[in-house]
Amino acid sequence: MSDDIKVTWFGDDLLKQIEEATPDGLFAGGQILVEAAAARAPRHRGNLAKSGYVAIEGKSTYRKQKLFNREAKPPKGGAVVGFAAFYARYQEFGTKNQAAHPFLRPALDELKERIGAAIVVKMRQEIK
């Protein structure tokens, strides 16, 4: 008596789909973080809040403006969430003459579960 059992492995296909869906998921999560951090950003003229962006390979919300730093390029398969206003790091971390007024890290700490869920939801939409 022969029990012929066939197993079809789709793991490689699934891993490829996950790899392809990851940047879009990170982009969706990054947008949530940028919006929340921009809402917390110290406001003088509002340029700091307007300078927030998220970027993945081939897609970015970065807008070039006077006095903005260049866009940070994301690593392959990764994402960048940043604020291009040149003084963003001084606000976040402070200087020897100025106290820190963090806005990005508190937003991440508060929303990390929501951001993670948004990444998963977006990736599920992409994986078939």
MMTF fields as JSON, N, C-alpha, C and O atoms, coordinates in Angstrom:
{
  "mmtfVersion": "1.0.0",
  "mmtfProducer": "UNKNOWN",
  "numBonds": 511,
  "numAtoms": 512,
  "numGroups": 128,
  "numChains": 1,
  "numModels": 1,
  "chainsPerModel": [1],
  "groupsPerChain": [128],
  "chainIdList": ["A"],
  "bondAtomList": [4, 2, 8, 6, 12, 10, 16, 14, 20, 18, 24, 22, 28, 26, 32, 30, 36, 34, 40, 38, 44, 42, 48, 46, 52, 50, 56, 54, 60, 58, 64, 62, 68, 66, 72, 70, 76, 74, 80, 78, 84, 82, 88, 86, 92, 90, 96, 94, 100, 98, 104, 102, 108, 106, 112, 110, 116, 114, 120, 118, 124, 122, 128, 126, 132, 130, 136, 134, 140, 138, 144, 142, 148, 146, 152, 150, 156, 154, 160, 158, 164, 162, 168, 166, 172, 170, 176, 174, 180, 178, 184, 182, 188, 186, 192, 190, 196, 194, 200, 198, 204, 202, 208, 206, 212, 210, 216, 214, 220, 218, 224, 222, 228, 226, 232, 230, 236, 234, 240, 238, 244, 242, 248, 246, 252, 250, 256, 254, 260, 258, 264, 262, 268, 266, 272, 270, 276, 274, 280, 278, 284, 282, 288, 286, 292, 290, 296, 294, 300, 298, 304, 302, 308, 306, 312, 310, 316, 314, 320, 318, 324, 322, 328, 326, 332, 330, 336, 334, 340, 338, 344, 342, 348, 346, 352, 350, 356, 354, 360, 358, 364, 362, 368, 366, 372, 370, 376, 374, 380, 378, 384, 382, 388, 386, 392, 390, 396, 394, 400, 398, 404, 402, 408, 406, 412, 410, 416, 414, 420, 418, 424, 422, 428, 426, 432, 430, 436, 434, 440, 438, 444, 442, 448, 446, 452, 450, 456, 454, 460, 458, 464, 462, 468, 466, 472, 470, 476, 474, 480, 478, 484, 482, 488, 486, 492, 490, 496, 494, 500, 498, 504, 502, 508, 506],
  "bondOrderList": [1, 1, 1, 1, 1, 1, 1, 1, 1, 1, 1, 1, 1, 1, 1, 1, 1, 1, 1, 1, 1, 1, 1, 1, 1, 1, 1, 1, 1, 1, 1, 1, 1, 1, 1, 1, 1, 1, 1, 1, 1, 1, 1, 1, 1, 1, 1, 1, 1, 1, 1, 1, 1, 1, 1, 1, 1, 1, 1, 1, 1, 1, 1, 1, 1, 1, 1, 1, 1, 1, 1, 1, 1, 1, 1, 1, 1, 1, 1, 1, 1, 1, 1, 1, 1, 1, 1, 1, 1, 1, 1, 1, 1, 1, 1, 1, 1, 1, 1, 1, 1, 1, 1, 1, 1, 1, 1, 1, 1, 1, 1, 1, 1, 1, 1, 1, 1, 1, 1, 1, 1, 1, 1, 1, 1, 1, 1],
  "groupList": [{"groupName": "MET", "atomNameList": ["N", "CA", "C", "O"], "elementList": ["N", "C", "C", "O"], "formalChargeList": [0, 0, 0, 0], "bondAtomList": [1, 0, 2, 1, 3, 2], "bondOrderList": [1, 1, 2], "singleLetterCode": "M", "chemCompType": "L-PEPTIDE LINKING"}, {"groupName": "SER", "atomNameList": ["N", "CA", "C", "O"], "elementList": ["N", "C", "C", "O"], "formalChargeList": [0, 0, 0, 0], "bondAtomList": [1, 0, 2, 1, 3, 2], "bondOrderList": [1, 1, 2], "singleLetterCode": "S", "chemCompType": "L-PEPTIDE LINKING"}, {"groupName": "ASP", "atomNameList": ["N", "CA", "C", "O"], "elementList": ["N", "C", "C", "O"], "formalChargeList": [0, 0, 0, 0], "bondAtomList": [1, 0, 2, 1, 3, 2], "bondOrderList": [1, 1, 2], "singleLetterCode": "D", "chemCompType": "L-PEPTIDE LINKING"}, {"groupName": "ILE", "atomNameList": ["N", "CA", "C", "O"], "elementList": ["N", "C", "C", "O"], "formalChargeList": [0, 0, 0, 0], "bondAtomList": [1, 0, 2, 1, 3, 2], "bondOrderList": [1, 1, 2], "singleLetterCode": "I", "chemCompType": "L-PEPTIDE LINKING"}, {"groupName": "LYS", "atomNameList": ["N", "CA", "C", "O"], "elementList": ["N", "C", "C", "O"], "formalChargeList": [0, 0, 0, 0], "bondAtomList": [1, 0, 2, 1, 3, 2], "bondOrderList": [1, 1, 2], "singleLetterCode": "K", "chemCompType": "L-PEPTIDE LINKING"}, {"groupName": "VAL", "atomNameList": ["N", "CA", "C", "O"], "elementList": ["N", "C", "C", "O"], "formalChargeList": [0, 0, 0, 0], "bondAtomList": [1, 0, 2, 1, 3, 2], "bondOrderList": [1, 1, 2], "singleLetterCode": "V", "chemCompType": "L-PEPTIDE LINKING"}, {"groupName": "THR", "atomNameList": ["N", "CA", "C", "O"], "elementList": ["N", "C", "C", "O"], "formalChargeList": [0, 0, 0, 0], "bondAtomList": [1, 0, 2, 1, 3, 2], "bondOrderList": [1, 1, 2], "singleLetterCode": "T", "chemCompType": "L-PEPTIDE LINKING"}, {"groupName": "TRP", "atomNameList": ["N", "CA", "C", "O"], "elementList": ["N", "C", "C", "O"], "formalChargeList": [0, 0, 0, 0], "bondAtomList": [1, 0, 2, 1, 3, 2], "bondOrderList": [1, 1, 2], "singleLetterCode": "W", "chemCompType": "L-PEPTIDE LINKING"}, {"groupName": "PHE", "atomNameList": ["N", "CA", "C", "O"], "elementList": ["N", "C", "C", "O"], "formalChargeList": [0, 0, 0, 0], "bondAtomList": [1, 0, 2, 1, 3, 2], "bondOrderList": [1, 1, 2], "singleLetterCode": "F", "chemCompType": "L-PEPTIDE LINKING"}, {"groupName": "GLY", "atomNameList": ["N", "CA", "C", "O"], "elementList": ["N", "C", "C", "O"], "formalChargeList": [0, 0, 0, 0], "bondAtomList": [1, 0, 2, 1, 3, 2], "bondOrderList": [1, 1, 2], "singleLetterCode": "G", "chemCompType": "PEPTIDE LINKING"}, {"groupName": "LEU", "atomNameList": ["N", "CA", "C", "O"], "elementList": ["N", "C", "C", "O"], "formalChargeList": [0, 0, 0, 0], "bondAtomList": [1, 0, 2, 1, 3, 2], "bondOrderList": [1, 1, 2], "singleLetterCode": "L", "chemCompType": "L-PEPTIDE LINKING"}, {"groupName": "GLN", "atomNameList": ["N", "CA", "C", "O"], "elementList": ["N", "C", "C", "O"], "formalChargeList": [0, 0, 0, 0], "bondAtomList": [1, 0, 2, 1, 3, 2], "bondOrderList": [1, 1, 2], "singleLetterCode": "Q", "chemCompType": "L-PEPTIDE LINKING"}, {"groupName": "GLU", "atomNameList": ["N", "CA", "C", "O"], "elementList": ["N", "C", "C", "O"], "formalChargeList": [0, 0, 0, 0], "bondAtomList": [1, 0, 2, 1, 3, 2], "bondOrderList": [1, 1, 2], "singleLetterCode": "E", "chemCompType": "L-PEPTIDE LINKING"}, {"groupName": "ALA", "atomNameList": ["N", "CA", "C", "O"], "elementList": ["N", "C", "C", "O"], "formalChargeList": [0, 0, 0, 0], "bondAtomList": [1, 0, 2, 1, 3, 2], "bondOrderList": [1, 1, 2], "singleLetterCode": "A", "chemCompType": "L-PEPTIDE LINKING"}, {"groupName": "PRO", "atomNameList": ["N", "CA", "C", "O"], "elementList": ["N", "C", "C", "O"], "formalChargeList": [0, 0, 0, 0], "bondAtomList": [1, 0, 2, 1, 3, 2], "bondOrderList": [1, 1, 2], "singleLetterCode": "P", "chemCompType": "L-PEPTIDE LINKING"}, {"groupName": "ARG", "atomNameList": ["N", "CA", "C", "O"], "elementList": ["N", "C", "C", "O"], "formalChargeList": [0, 0, 0, 0], "bondAtomList": [1, 0, 2, 1, 3, 2], "bondOrderList": [1, 1, 2], "singleLetterCode": "R", "chemCompType": "L-PEPTIDE LINKING"}, {"groupName": "HIS", "atomNameList": ["N", "CA", "C", "O"], "elementList": ["N", "C", "C", "O"], "formalChargeList": [0, 0, 0, 0], "bondAtomList": [1, 0, 2, 1, 3, 2], "bondOrderList": [1, 1, 2], "singleLetterCode": "H", "chemCompType": "L-PEPTIDE LINKING"}, {"groupName": "ASN", "atomNameList": ["N", "CA", "C", "O"], "elementList": ["N", "C", "C", "O"], "formalChargeList": [0, 0, 0, 0], "bondAtomList": [1, 0, 2, 1, 3, 2], "bondOrderList": [1, 1, 2], "singleLetterCode": "N", "chemCompType": "L-PEPTIDE LINKING"}, {"groupName": "TYR", "atomNameList": ["N", "CA", "C", "O"], "elementList": ["N", "C", "C", "O"], "formalChargeList": [0, 0, 0, 0], "bondAtomList": [1, 0, 2, 1, 3, 2], "bondOrderList": [1, 1, 2], "singleLetterCode": "Y", "chemCompType": "L-PEPTIDE LINKING"}],
  "groupTypeList": [0, 1, 2, 2, 3, 4, 5, 6, 7, 8, 9, 2, 2, 10, 10, 4, 11, 3, 12, 12, 13, 6, 14, 2, 9, 10, 8, 13, 9, 9, 11, 3, 10, 5, 12, 13, 13, 13, 13, 15, 13, 14, 15, 16, 15, 9, 17, 10, 13, 4, 1, 9, 18, 5, 13, 3, 12, 9, 4, 1, 6, 18, 15, 4, 11, 4, 10, 8, 17, 15, 12, 13, 4, 14, 14, 4, 9, 9, 13, 5, 5, 9, 8, 13, 13, 8, 18, 13, 15, 18, 11, 12, 8, 9, 6, 4, 17, 11, 13, 13, 16, 14, 8, 10, 15, 14, 13, 10, 2, 12, 10, 4, 12, 15, 3, 9, 13, 13, 3, 5, 5, 4, 0, 15, 11, 12, 3, 4],
  "groupIdList": [1, 2, 3, 4, 5, 6, 7, 8, 9, 10, 11, 12, 13, 14, 15, 16, 17, 18, 19, 20, 21, 22, 23, 24, 25, 26, 27, 28, 29, 30, 31, 32, 33, 34, 35, 36, 37, 38, 39, 40, 41, 42, 43, 44, 45, 46, 47, 48, 49, 50, 51, 52, 53, 54, 55, 56, 57, 58, 59, 60, 61, 62, 63, 64, 65, 66, 67, 68, 69, 70, 71, 72, 73, 74, 75, 76, 77, 78, 79, 80, 81, 82, 83, 84, 85, 86, 87, 88, 89, 90, 91, 92, 93, 94, 95, 96, 97, 98, 99, 100, 101, 102, 103, 104, 105, 106, 107, 108, 109, 110, 111, 112, 113, 114, 115, 116, 117, 118, 119, 120, 121, 122, 123, 124, 125, 126, 127, 128],
  "secStructList": [7, 7, 7, 7, 7, 7, 7, 7, 7, 7, 2, 2, 2, 2, 2, 2, 2, 2, 2, 2, 2, 2, 2, 2, 2, 2, 2, 2, 2, 2, 2, 2, 2, 2, 2, 2, 2, 2, 2, 2, 1, 7, 7, 1, 1, 1, 2, 2, 2, 2, 6, 3, 3, 3, 3, 3, 6, 6, 3, 3, 7, 7, 7, 7, 7, 6, 6, 5, 7, 7, 7, 7, 7, 7, 7, 6, 6, 7, 3, 3, 3, 3, 3, 7, 5, 6, 6, 2, 2, 2, 2, 2, 2, 7, 7, 1, 1, 1, 7, 7, 7, 7, 7, 2, 2, 2, 2, 2, 2, 2, 2, 2, 2, 2, 2, 2, 2, 2, 2, 2, 2, 2, 2, 2, 2, 2, 7, 7],
  "xCoordList": [0.836, 0.0, 0.892, 1.802, 0.614, 1.433, 0.576, -0.429, 0.968, 0.282, 1.085, 2.039, 0.685, 1.364, 0.776, -0.395, 1.607, 1.2, 2.046, 3.275, 1.369, 2.066, 1.96, 0.887, 3.07, 3.12, 3.624, 4.665, 2.876, 3.293, 3.757, 3.017, 4.964, 5.57, 5.389, 5.858, 4.709, 4.511, 5.268, 5.082, 6.108, 6.832, 7.68, 7.721, 8.358, 9.209, 8.372, 8.766, 7.211, 6.321, 5.823, 5.764, 5.469, 4.988, 6.079, 5.819, 7.283, 8.386, 8.645, 8.938, 8.536, 8.734, 7.641, 7.922, 6.391, 5.293, 5.459, 5.181, 5.903, 6.138, 7.218, 7.074, 8.294, 9.385, 8.911, 9.319, 8.057, 7.548, 6.543, 6.443, 5.8, 4.77, 5.333, 4.696, 6.497, 7.051, 7.215, 6.795, 7.801, 7.961, 6.632, 6.553, 5.591, 4.299, 3.719, 3.101, 3.912, 3.473, 4.211, 3.604, 5.519, 6.317, 5.918, 5.911, 5.59, 5.161, 3.871, 3.738, 2.922, 1.647, 1.871, 1.282, 2.706, 3.019, 3.762, 3.525, 4.668, 5.427, 4.553, 4.812, 3.515, 2.607, 1.886, 1.684, 1.508, 0.86, 1.821, 1.437, 3.07, 4.069, 4.35, 4.43, 4.501, 4.783, 3.638, 3.878, 2.408, 1.26, 1.22, 0.998, 1.433, 1.392, 2.539, 2.343, 3.735, 4.886, 4.733, 5.099, 4.201, 3.99, 3.006, 3.158, 2.012, 1.043, 1.691, 1.234, 2.744, 3.447, 4.611, 5.137, 5.013, 6.204, 6.025, 4.953, 7.083, 7.017, 6.703, 7.207, 5.877, 5.447, 5.937, 5.62, 6.702, 7.06, 6.415, 5.579, 6.825, 6.204, 5.477, 4.735, 5.689, 5.039, 5.871, 5.427, 7.095, 7.938, 8.424, 8.595, 8.646, 9.094, 8.034, 8.344, 6.809, 5.724, 5.552, 5.291, 5.696, 5.539, 6.681, 6.54, 7.813, 8.985, 8.986, 9.897, 8.001, 7.95, 7.713, 6.964, 8.358, 8.182, 8.466, 9.116, 7.956, 8.243, 8.665, 8.106, 9.649, 10.162, 10.469, 11.017, 10.1, 10.533, 11.17, 11.105, 11.771, 12.402, 11.343, 10.394, 11.525, 10.617, 9.381, 8.548, 9.236, 8.047, 8.418, 9.056, 8.004, 8.363, 7.373, 6.795, 7.18, 6.359, 7.236, 6.723, 8.544, 9.494, 9.203, 8.947, 9.249, 9.102, 10.314, 10.593, 11.023, 12.218, 11.806, 10.966, 12.412, 12.177, 13.471, 14.404, 13.506, 14.667, 14.902, 13.957, 16.136, 16.593, 16.231, 16.413, 15.73, 15.483, 16.714, 17.391, 16.996, 18.06, 17.621, 16.437, 18.596, 18.269, 17.483, 17.553, 16.747, 15.98, 16.933, 17.86, 16.705, 17.49, 16.935, 15.727, 17.812, 17.393, 17.204, 18.046, 16.109, 15.858, 16.734, 17.133, 17.031, 17.762, 16.853, 15.63, 17.428, 16.633, 15.664, 16.065, 14.385, 13.361, 12.953, 12.153, 13.497, 13.207, 12.517, 12.103, 12.397, 11.734, 12.478, 13.237, 12.243, 12.786, 11.621, 10.787, 11.577, 10.651, 11.528, 12.383, 11.324, 12.183, 11.534, 10.439, 12.244, 11.843, 13.017, 14.124, 12.776, 13.851, 14.268, 15.335, 13.479, 13.892, 15.234, 15.397, 16.188, 17.546, 17.609, 18.529, 16.656, 16.682, 15.869, 15.711, 15.359, 14.542, 15.322, 14.784, 16.567, 17.361, 17.622, 17.714, 17.742, 17.956, 16.706, 16.8, 15.546, 14.297, 14.148, 13.776, 14.442, 14.254, 15.238, 14.85, 16.501, 17.538, 18.089, 18.744, 17.826, 18.349, 19.794, 20.404, 20.323, 21.722, 22.262, 21.553, 23.496, 24.034, 23.343, 23.355, 22.744, 22.078, 20.553, 19.873, 20.023, 18.574, 18.102, 18.686, 17.07, 16.496, 15.828, 15.361, 15.793, 15.136, 13.62, 13.058, 12.983, 11.526, 11.146, 10.737, 11.28, 11.056, 9.621, 8.664, 9.508, 8.197, 8.084, 6.995, 9.184, 9.148, 9.121, 8.273, 10.024, 10.089, 8.822, 8.338, 8.264, 7.023, 5.876, 5.053, 5.832, 4.787, 4.979, 4.013, 6.221, 6.505, 6.16, 5.536, 6.556, 6.258, 4.757, 4.298, 4.0, 2.554, 1.839, 0.864, 2.321, 1.588, 2.203, 1.753, 3.206, 3.908, 2.979, 3.16, 2.003, 1.078, 0.172, -0.081, -0.311, -1.148, -0.355, -0.868, 0.884, 1.738, 1.987, 1.888, 2.307, 2.515, 1.284, 1.394, 0.115, -1.13, -1.363, -1.82, -1.051, -1.22, -0.283, -0.653, 0.921, 1.874, 1.327, 1.355, 0.833, 0.295, -0.916, -1.021, -1.829, -3.018, -2.633, -3.163, -1.72, -1.289, -0.614, -0.86, 0.224, 0.909, -0.094, 0.045, -1.092, -2.121, -2.874, -3.243, -3.097, -3.766, -2.92, -3.457, -1.618, -0.705, -0.457, -0.2, -0.537, -0.239, -1.493, -2.545, -1.366, -2.533, -2.35, -3.228],
  "yCoordList": [-1.163, 0.0, 1.241, 1.376, 2.119, 3.321, 4.556, 4.768, 5.337, 6.607, 7.726, 8.243, 8.084, 9.169, 10.504, 10.806, 11.263, 12.58, 13.61, 13.538, 14.548, 15.625, 16.895, 17.272, 17.517, 18.779, 19.834, 19.67, 20.902, 21.999, 23.139, 23.597, 23.584, 24.626, 25.978, 26.199, 26.876, 28.23, 29.26, 30.466, 28.776, 29.669, 30.7, 31.858, 30.301, 31.257, 32.365, 33.531, 31.992, 32.997, 33.963, 35.173, 33.423, 34.26, 35.211, 36.394, 34.708, 35.563, 36.693, 37.822, 36.387, 37.409, 38.475, 39.668, 38.039, 38.994, 39.866, 41.065, 39.275, 40.044, 41.092, 42.251, 40.673, 41.6, 42.753, 43.897, 42.457, 43.491, 44.414, 45.589, 43.893, 44.681, 45.522, 46.488, 45.179, 45.866, 47.372, 48.131, 47.845, 49.306, 50.063, 51.115, 49.548, 50.236, 50.246, 51.227, 49.169, 49.129, 50.142, 50.845, 50.219, 51.193, 52.626, 53.506, 52.851, 54.18, 54.568, 55.696, 53.644, 53.916, 54.22, 55.159, 53.444, 53.7, 55.008, 55.736, 55.305, 56.549, 57.781, 58.801, 57.688, 58.821, 59.135, 60.302, 58.112, 58.316, 59.023, 59.956, 58.573, 59.166, 60.617, 61.465, 60.921, 62.298, 63.224, 64.323, 62.793, 63.639, 63.912, 65.047, 62.878, 63.041, 63.906, 64.76, 63.695, 64.49, 65.942, 66.857, 66.156, 67.528, 68.272, 69.47, 67.565, 68.189, 68.571, 69.504, 67.866, 68.129, 69.104, 69.615, 69.364, 70.181, 71.599, 72.19, 72.14, 73.536, 74.445, 74.233, 75.442, 76.314, 77.739, 78.396, 78.174, 79.587, 80.147, 81.049, 79.591, 79.932, 78.742, 78.893, 77.566, 76.372, 75.62, 74.609, 76.115, 75.466, 74.095, 73.195, 73.929, 72.638, 71.576, 70.507, 71.861, 70.898, 70.593, 69.45, 71.603, 71.419, 70.626, 70.101, 70.526, 69.873, 68.359, 67.689, 67.805, 66.366, 65.596, 66.032, 64.457, 63.619, 62.164, 61.836, 61.31, 59.88, 59.466, 59.939, 58.587, 58.17, 56.683, 56.133, 56.051, 54.693, 54.769, 55.808, 53.703, 53.705, 53.981, 53.215, 55.088, 55.432, 56.225, 56.526, 56.572, 57.301, 58.142, 57.658, 59.419, 60.306, 61.457, 61.875, 61.965, 63.16, 64.391, 65.453, 64.255, 65.352, 66.489, 66.264, 67.726, 68.92, 69.806, 70.21, 70.101, 70.929, 72.382, 72.922, 73.001, 74.411, 75.031, 74.338, 76.34, 77.071, 76.726, 76.663, 76.509, 76.184, 74.769, 74.443, 73.942, 72.545, 71.723, 71.978, 70.739, 69.787, 68.915, 68.83, 68.272, 67.335, 66.163, 65.854, 65.529, 64.338, 63.183, 62.916, 62.513, 61.316, 60.154, 59.916, 59.45, 58.331, 57.083, 56.773, 56.378, 55.173, 54.009, 53.943, 53.098, 51.893, 50.999, 51.127, 50.112, 49.211, 48.418, 47.769, 48.483, 47.777, 48.465, 47.926, 49.654, 50.365, 51.684, 51.983, 52.467, 53.763, 54.774, 54.414, 56.044, 57.144, 58.037, 58.398, 58.386, 59.398, 60.509, 60.269, 61.717, 62.803, 64.158, 64.307, 65.145, 66.534, 67.277, 67.252, 67.935, 68.526, 69.908, 70.382, 70.567, 71.869, 71.699, 70.789, 72.561, 72.382, 72.366, 71.782, 72.99, 73.081, 71.981, 72.007, 71.03, 69.96, 69.199, 68.903, 68.886, 68.138, 68.951, 68.39, 70.283, 71.118, 71.139, 71.147, 71.15, 71.106, 69.754, 69.69, 68.692, 67.343, 67.035, 66.476, 67.393, 67.003, 68.158, 67.922, 69.393, 70.544, 70.833, 70.105, 71.9, 72.286, 72.702, 72.63, 73.129, 73.561, 74.84, 75.146, 75.586, 76.841, 76.76, 77.718, 75.636, 75.519, 74.164, 73.133, 74.168, 72.911, 72.155, 72.759, 70.862, 70.024, 70.206, 70.362, 70.183, 70.181, 69.016, 69.229, 67.798, 66.636, 66.567, 66.862, 66.173, 66.029, 64.722, 64.158, 64.236, 63.006, 61.762, 60.888, 61.686, 60.508, 60.318, 59.191, 61.383, 61.185, 60.683, 59.879, 61.167, 60.697, 59.209, 58.448, 58.802, 57.388, 56.543, 55.489, 56.992, 56.238, 56.065, 54.992, 57.116, 57.063, 56.207, 55.525, 56.241, 55.616, 54.333, 53.841, 53.775, 52.631, 51.46, 50.769, 51.217, 50.11, 50.414, 49.54, 51.648, 52.041, 52.009, 51.598, 52.444, 52.427, 50.986, 50.666, 50.129, 48.717, 48.091, 47.323, 48.409, 47.865, 48.371, 47.619, 49.643, 50.206, 49.534, 49.3, 49.231, 48.529, 47.155, 46.757, 46.438, 45.092, 45.144, 44.333, 46.081, 46.196, 46.453, 45.812, 47.383, 47.703, 46.5, 46.214, 45.799, 44.636, 43.529, 42.863, 43.33, 42.317, 42.635, 41.734, 43.923, 44.323, 43.979, 43.65, 44.051, 43.82, 42.328, 41.926, 41.517, 40.085, 39.343, 39.462, 38.587, 37.869, 36.373, 35.606],
  "zCoordList": [0.0, 0.0, 0.0, 0.818, -0.916, -1.077, -0.839, -1.518, 0.098, 0.362, -0.279, 0.303, -1.477, -2.182, -1.726, -1.952, -1.098, -0.627, -1.36, -1.376, -1.955, -2.645, -1.81, -1.339, -1.651, -0.935, -1.912, -2.548, -2.015, -2.877, -1.982, -1.112, -2.198, -1.38, -2.047, -3.163, -1.36, -1.864, -1.028, -1.19, -0.15, 0.753, 0.044, 0.46, -1.02, -1.735, -2.369, -2.364, -2.916, -3.496, -2.42, -2.64, -1.27, -0.18, 0.303, 0.524, 0.465, 0.908, -0.091, 0.303, -1.365, -2.398, -2.308, -2.418, -2.108, -1.984, -0.739, -0.776, 0.343, 1.572, 1.324, 1.712, 0.678, 0.375, -0.503, -0.303, -1.467, -2.365, -1.679, -2.031, -0.705, -0.023, 1.115, 1.536, 1.613, 2.775, 2.572, 3.444, 1.472, 1.331, 1.382, 2.015, 0.73, 0.761, 2.17, 2.582, 2.901, 4.289, 5.137, 5.945, 4.953, 5.692, 5.339, 6.2, 4.075, 3.64, 4.349, 4.824, 4.423, 5.101, 6.581, 7.115, 7.236, 8.634, 8.821, 9.785, 7.891, 7.947, 7.825, 8.465, 7.001, 6.847, 8.16, 8.496, 8.885, 10.179, 11.128, 11.833, 11.137, 12.024, 11.655, 12.543, 10.384, 9.955, 10.356, 10.856, 10.141, 10.494, 11.999, 12.421, 12.799, 14.251, 14.746, 15.61, 14.206, 14.628, 14.183, 14.92, 12.993, 12.511, 13.413, 13.65, 13.908, 14.807, 16.141, 16.801, 16.542, 17.799, 17.63, 18.619, 16.405, 16.144, 16.686, 16.554, 17.296, 17.748, 16.554, 15.451, 16.787, 15.69, 15.907, 16.9, 14.96, 14.912, 13.647, 13.696, 12.529, 11.245, 10.635, 9.664, 11.2, 10.662, 9.642, 9.099, 9.374, 8.371, 8.825, 8.002, 10.109, 10.616, 10.343, 9.816, 10.693, 10.467, 8.978, 8.602, 8.145, 6.693, 6.079, 4.974, 6.775, 6.192, 6.378, 5.89, 7.063, 7.293, 6.001, 5.127, 5.901, 4.714, 5.045, 6.038, 4.179, 4.239, 2.831, 1.842, 2.753, 1.448, 1.445, 2.401, 0.341, 0.032, -1.347, -2.004, -1.781, -3.097, -4.171, -4.335, -4.898, -5.983, -5.576, -6.43, -4.3, -3.852, -2.631, -1.696, -2.66, -1.562, -1.464, -2.467, -0.256, -0.056, 0.195, 0.549, 0.015, 0.219, -0.755, -1.938, -0.231, -1.053, -0.821, 0.308, -1.882, -1.763, -1.541, -2.261, -0.531, -0.251, 0.235, 0.64, 0.185, 0.669, 2.139, 2.925, 2.5, 3.846, 4.314, 5.487, 3.424, 3.787, 3.45, 2.454, 4.285, 3.969, 2.802, 2.478, 2.184, 1.113, 1.675, 2.865, 0.804, 1.179, 1.486, 0.721, 2.589, 2.921, 2.1, 2.081, 1.438, 0.596, 1.457, 2.3, 1.245, 2.047, 1.598, 0.435, 2.51, 2.109, 1.277, 1.342, 0.51, -0.33, 0.545, 1.511, 0.187, 0.932, 2.221, 2.985, 2.473, 3.712, 3.466, 2.346, 4.51, 4.431, 5.291, 6.191, 4.991, 5.782, 6.176, 5.345, 7.444, 7.937, 8.48, 9.332, 7.995, 8.429, 8.307, 7.766, 8.829, 8.717, 8.107, 8.645, 6.989, 6.2, 6.678, 6.287, 7.499, 8.011, 8.713, 9.526, 8.406, 8.911, 10.436, 11.009, 11.089, 12.551, 13.237, 14.458, 12.482, 13.071, 14.143, 15.21, 13.867, 14.853, 16.117, 17.209, 15.974, 17.159, 18.039, 19.267, 17.402, 18.162, 18.87, 20.041, 18.146, 18.7, 19.826, 20.852, 19.642, 20.59, 21.439, 22.454, 21.029, 21.754, 21.37, 20.587, 21.931, 21.735, 23.103, 24.107, 23.134, 24.427, 24.899, 26.092, 23.976, 24.329, 24.304, 24.672, 23.878, 23.722, 24.221, 23.886, 25.002, 25.5, 24.351, 23.386, 24.467, 23.47, 23.555, 24.639, 22.404, 22.3, 21.383, 20.241, 21.879, 21.017, 20.502, 21.218, 19.255, 18.63, 17.86, 17.762, 17.318, 16.526, 17.421, 17.243, 18.359, 19.23, 20.072, 20.177, 20.678, 21.419, 20.542, 20.98, 19.3, 18.38, 18.086, 18.055, 17.872, 17.619, 18.838, 18.705, 20.012, 21.225, 21.426, 21.816, 21.161, 21.374, 20.334, 20.65, 19.099, 17.994, 17.456, 16.422, 18.109, 17.516, 17.237, 16.234, 18.079, 17.825, 16.632, 15.803, 16.547, 15.411, 14.097, 13.057, 14.169, 12.981, 12.543, 11.359, 13.494, 13.173, 12.551, 11.595, 13.079, 12.526, 11.105, 10.245, 10.856, 9.512, 8.513, 7.362, 8.96, 8.092, 7.726, 6.562, 8.718, 8.483, 7.561, 6.641, 7.789, 6.953, 5.499, 4.591, 5.281, 3.918, 3.268, 2.096, 4.006, 3.445, 3.107, 2.081, 3.95, 3.665, 2.377, 1.624, 2.134, 0.901, -0.315, -1.372, -0.174, -1.289, -1.549, -2.683, -0.496, -0.63, -1.05, -0.421, -2.108, -2.64, -2.505, -2.898]
}
